[in-house]
């Protein structure tokens, strides 16, 4: 079987963390007897261009690892000109796809991640008779911030797709109701083997951890205020926020104003560091306004951590019983604080939480389901 992955985001020369959820799926499929291609045109904003070395990385490059062939093009995005960028990228993408097929043969099926490259796969279906399926990750429609052309394109793509997937049950219901196309729930893949309960905690402190990009949607301001409301400056309870982003300075100012010593803005951490941080924590807390899934929840659960999360879309399909954790409404400081206090009073079985993550989200558990979908379509 020859599967081609088309995605708007994927780890690349400038942004190694872009589209890790797609990389996880590719790695899972690569463990089976499948030929895999990845063809993508990826945005690079002017903010990400910090040196001549980065500028030199623009354009096309090719990588091959085992049975995965990756054709990437880094595109310097034009600020605010969304539709023009879209059209330029479509032309570049067509050239990449033609090159890929000439050099690697025609794939049996295309798996599109997010509708925005939908024109490409619909063109490939017409030109080469290649069927495609789609996994929708975008939160544009859930957040009601889409443009008119987004809605028109998504509607066409969903109707032409042989099989539509949403990464949470709530997203599947929402998209079906909005567009009238059938959607099926299949969560994102997580490499649960990387995240384990192998390390004993170094102390008896009750530690909450959050791993996320620091932006308004993740709502760390609410998280800090709620944690302070719940525990004050009690050193027996700690909050560790892992990640970098545009709100870092504001959050530093917020913690300084509160005068707390039990909230740590850790900053960026690589994957190995994140595993260690999970393993030295007790609970994962997510305060987002919107999430289509929540890969970090599964990573934390694989390390045996109980979850406190806002009901922001994806987590409702993950935290499905009180043996895993607690859900709380979005943008509600009082109830988030109460949930954090309440979870410290409960006992959780770390092995149960980890096994739940492995059984439902691991490479092994999900790859068979996806391969069966491919075979049915082919």
Secondary structure, DSSP 8 states (H G I E B T S, - for coil): -EEEEEES----SS-TTTTHHHHHHHHHHHTSS-EEEEEEEEEE-GGG--SHHHHTT-EEEEEEETTEEEEEEEEE--TT-HHHHHHHHHHHHHHHHHHHHHHH---SEEEEESGGGHHHHHHHHHHH--EEEEEE---TTTTT---HHHHHHHHHHHHH-S-EEESSHHHHHHHHHHH----EE------GGG--S-S--SSS-EEEEEE---SGGGTHHHHHHHHHHHHTT-TTEEEEEE---TTHHHHHHHHHHHT-SSEEEEE---HHHHHHHHHT-SEEEE--S-BS--HHHHHHHHTT-EEEEE-SBSGGGT--STTTEEEE-TT-HHHHHHHHHHHTTS---HHHHHHHHHHHHSHHHHHHHHHHHHHHH-
